[in-house]
Amino acid sequence: MKIYSFGEETKPAILLLPGTCCHWKRNFGHVIPLLQEHFYVLCASYDGFDETEDSTFPNMLIETAKLENYIQKNLGGQLFAAYGCSLGGSFVGLMVQRKKIHIRHGILGSSDLDQGSNDYLTKEGEVIRNVNGNQTCHANCTGRGKKGVDEMYLRIISHRYWQHK
């Protein structure tokens, strides 16, 4: 696994986690310049997903442990936010569940956790939000382009950060 970083390390850290078989640049390249104005931006490239590595994707738990180890070693075990798209949303959920690091804001976009009716998503969001005191937003991509959803939710977190600073 590789973690690509952008911006100043002194700013709040936000981790971007791409979807299944997605390249980090393709999922997030268009929002990194916007985000690095206000955040230290980290993008994960899972084993088996990066053209610079000769590796295969082991499993969710091994990759989650690698993410947690990186965050503990390089960020004192804390993230301002983690945004996971599809498979990445599942990583956000696992990290929150395992409680080995602290994520102030977890955002799930088109993850396996947001497939259901609005009533179901509301209940599910309440459960996840109450785990470890994290705030969680769900993005249901129905009727919207993927890029638009990513940009919308990343703008929301940027706006929320500056409202509470």
WOMO-V637949 format. One line per field, one symbol per residue. psi: psi as a letter, one per 20 degrees, with the letter a starting at -180 (. if undefined). A space follows every 10 residues. Layout:
psi: ???
This chain:
psi: qqopqpapii rppppporap kqphhhhihi ighghihiqo pppqoqpiip iiqnrqofrg hghghggggg gggijkjqqg qppppdhhhh gggghgghki rpogppppok riikoarhgg hggghggghi ojjqppqpoo jpjqqggggg gghhhghggh ghhj.
